[in-house]
Amino acid sequence: MTTNHAPLATVFGGSGFIGRYAVRALAKRGWRVRAAVRRPDLAGHLQPMGVVGQIHAVQANVRHPDSVAAAIAGADAVVNLVGILAASGRQTFPELQHKGAGVIAKAAAAGGAAHMVHVSAIGADRNAKAQYAKTKALGEEAVLSAFPGAVILRPSIVFGQEDEFFNRFAEMAVTAPALPLIGGGRTKFQPVFVGDVAEAIARGCEGQANGGTIYELGGPEVVSFRALMTKTLAWSGRKRALISLPFWLAKLMALFTKPLPSGLRPLTVDQVRMLQSDNVVTDAARAEGRTLAGLGIEPATAIAAVVPEYLMRFRPQGQFASYRG
């Protein structure tokens, strides 16, 4: 059982996809975890990841610096996982991924935290046309300016049971007659397991990563978008056509579907722009040891070891069909 003498980590975005795995990884190491979220009442799923009193959700909003400072007070380590895939209302890329990251880093420094881990993304580039990539890069700069010893983690697309990649396209295949191959499906990815990302976060909190360093996290395979769609269809038991769409047409379609709720939109213009560049670990990061292996996390978890199991629920006869005689 943990005590008040156990180290304390504040995890912003702790109730989200990556967040729940980061909270679990820290709790297993004996950390007390303060999950800083906008809606603590929706973070109950975090409680069973630790012993009684070990994990506590608090209200915080990166647009309100006072709430951020209160969430960080007394923390030994701070983790920032706040990010969005599409803007909605006041939840914009500049507010959350750029300004919000800076607010958290300043509060972490002022609060005396020993370590900070900031999760960004491969493809972060201040000169990018995609707002997601641009604000991720500006957020990194804001974090390192306020907290020079911060560890920056840039994962490729992250997969796991609650992911928004494989699940999204598998769900689309249930009703759509075809899946789109944006730009012909040639974009390359290096999908990384969420559990490996969480392990990297935990090691960063414990000082096992080099401060002020940008790590690039990718799995053991570099796979094209076309290959990922093919795997998704196979694992979900669906037969669908794969239709190549040039980037310009995909952007046009994204514009036409902009009024739809985010859950019904296949892709945003920003996401199409992101698909115009490969999303893989760079040669420089590998050469300099700024990878999962450099953090002592190897071998990285393969896609086939995890994804088929959670895509079974999309099969035409249901997830238990394979058990029937």
N, C-alpha and C positions, 0 to 999 in steps of 0.2 A: 504494500500500500504506500502511496506517495505521502510525503509530509510537506509542511510549509518550507522545508529547507531544499526541496527539489527545485531545479531551475524552472523558470517560467518563460514560455514562448507565446507571443501574441501573433496570431495568424489572421491576416486580413483576407477575407474571402474564404474563410475556413469551412463554410458549409457547401462550397461549390464542388465541381468534379475533382479537380486536383486537390483542393483543400481538404476534403474528407480523408484522402489517402495520406496527406502530409500530417494531419492531426493524429491519425492512427500510428504513423511511423514515429512521431515524437512521443506519443503516449506510451508506446511499447518500450521506449528508452527510459521511461521514468520521468519525463518532463510533465510539468503542469501546463496545460494549454488553455489559452484564452482565445476563443474564436471570435474575431471582430467582424460582425456582419450587420447588414441593414435590418434584417428581420430575425432577431434571436428566437422568436417563437417558431420559426421554421427550421431551426437547427437542432431539433431534438434527436435526429439520427446520429449525432456525434457522441452522445452520452455513453452508449454501450462500448465505445472504443477504448474506454479507460475504466478505472475503478471509481467508486463514488467520490465525487468532488474533484476529480482530476481534470475534467474538461468542463469549461464554463463558457457559454456564449454571451457576448456583450454587444450592445448596440453601438455601431460606429458607421460614419459615412465620410468618405474621403473629401467630400465637398464641404464638410464642417470640421475644420482643424481642431476645435476644442474636443470633439468626440474622439478624434484620432489620438490626441495626447492622453486623454483619460484611458483609452484602451491599452496604451503602451506603458503607462505608469508602472514602474517596478519590473518590467520585462527584461530578461537577460538576452533574449533574441527576438527579432521581429522578422516576419515573413510577409511579403506582399504578393498576393495572388490575384489582385483586383484587375479585371480585364473584361472586355466585351468583344463579341464577333460582329455585332451590328449595333449601330447607334439607335437609341430609342428615348425620345423626350429629352430630359436633362442628363440622361446617361450617355454622354458623348465621348468620343475618343480623346479629344484634348483634355476634357475635365477629369476623366478617370485614369487614362494611361500615361498622360504627361503630367498635368498639374497634381493629380492625386498621388502619383508615385513620389513626387517631390515633397508633398505634405507629410507623407508617411516617413520618408527618410529624415526630414528635418526633425520630426517628433522623436524618432528613434535615437538620433544623435543627442537631442536635448534631454531625453529621458535616461541617457547613460547606458543604452543597450550595448552589449559587448559584440554582438554579431547581427548582421542583417542579410537576408536572402531575398533577392528580387527576381521574380520569374517574368522573363520577357519572351521573345520568340525568335527562332531562326528567320532571317529575312528582315529584321529590324534595320531600318535605314532612314536617316533624317531627310534624305533627298528623294525618297520613294513617293510615287503618286498615290499609292494606297494609304489612306489615313491610318489604318491599323498598323502598318509597318512603320510609317513616319512617327506616329505618337509612341510606339514601343521604343524607338531609338531615342526620342527626346526624353522619354521617361527614364531610360537608362542613364542619360546624361544628368538629369535632375537628381537621381539617386546617388550617383557617384560624386556629384558636387557637394551634396549635403552630408553624405556618409561615405567617405573615400574607401573605407575598408569593406564595403558591401560586396557580396558575391552575386554576380548576375548569371542566371541560368537561362539559356535560350534553347528550348526544346523544338523539335520538328513537330508534326501533328502528333497529338497524344492520344493513345488508344486505351480503352478499358471499358468495363461494363456499362458505365454511364456516359460514354463519349458522345460527341456531337458530330462525328465523322462517319464511322461505320454504321452506327444506329440510324443516322439521318438518311443515308442512301439506301439502307436495307428497308427502312420504312417507306421510302419513296417507291421502291421496287414492288411493294405490295399492291399499289394502285396504278402506278404509271406504266404505260406500255413500253417505255424505253428510258434509259438513263443517259444523261448528257456527258459527252467527253469534251470538256472545254479545251479549246486549242488542240483538238485531236487526241487529248489524253497523254501527251508526251511529258508533261511536267513530272519531275522526279521528287519523291518524298523519302524520308527516312523515319518512319513511324516509331515512336518510343513509348514503352509501356508506362502507364501512370504510376505504377508501383516503383519503377526505377527512378522516375522523376521525384517521387516522394522521398526515396532514400537519399537522393542528392540534396534535397532540401534539408533533411535531418542532419546530414553530415556537414552542411554549411552552417547550420545552427550550432554545431558542436566544435566549430573551428577546424574542421578537417579539409577545408577548401582554402585556396589562396585568396585573401581579401583583395578587392579591387580588380578582380579577374572576371572575364566573361567566358563562361563555359557553354559549349554547344552540345546539346544532348540529342543523340539519334540512336535508333535501334540497330540491330545487326544487318538489316537489309535496306538497300536502296531500291525502291519500287516505283514504277510509273503510275500515273493516275489511272491509265487504262487497266493495268494489272490489278490495282486496288479495287476497281469496279468489278472486274472479272471475279476476283476472290470473294467480294461481298455477295455477288449473285450466287456463287457456288455454295457458300456457307449458309445463306438464307434460303436455299432451295428454290430460287426463282430463276426463270428463263426470260430474260428481257433483252431487247436489242440495245446496242450501244451506238448512239448517234453522235458523230463528230460535229462540234459547233465551233466555228472560228471565234476568236476572242471578241471581235467587233459585234457579232450577232449575240453572243452570250451577254455582253454589256447591254445591248438593246433590250433583250428579254428581261434582264435584271431591272432596267428602268421601268418597263411596263408593269412589272410585278411589285414595284416599290410600295404601292398603297396597301398591299396585303399584309396581314400579321406576319411577324418574323417566322413563326412556325410553319407557315404555308409557302414562304418564299424559298425557291431552290437555292439561289445564291444572290448576293448583293453585288453591285458594281465593284465595290472595294475588294470583295473576295475574288472576283474574276481577275482584277488587276494583280492580286497576290499569286494567282495561278500562272501568271506570265513569267515567273522566275522559279527555278528549282529550289526546293526546301530541304537541303541536306547539309550535313556537317562539312565545314570547309577543310581543305588540306592544311591550312595554317593551324586550325584548332587541333587537328590530329597530331601534327608535328610538334606542337607545343604542349601536348598533354592536357588540353582544355576540353576534355570529353568525359563521358561516363567512366571510361577506363582510367582516365587520369584521376578520377575521384575514388578509384578502387572498386567500382561497380562493374563487374564483368563475370560471366558473359551477360550481355544485355538480353532481355526477354524478347523472343521472336513473336511475330504477329500470330502465326499459326498455333502457338501454344496457348493463346488466350481468346482470340476473337471468335473462332467457330462456336465456342460454347454459348456465348451470349447472343449470337445471331440466330441460334436455333429457334427462338421464339417467333421469328418471322417466317418460318417454314409454312407452306400451305396447309399441312395437316397438324400444325402446332408443334410445340417444342418436345412433346413426348412421343412423337411419331416413331422415332428411331428405336424406342423401347418395346414397341408392339410386335407381337409375334406374327 
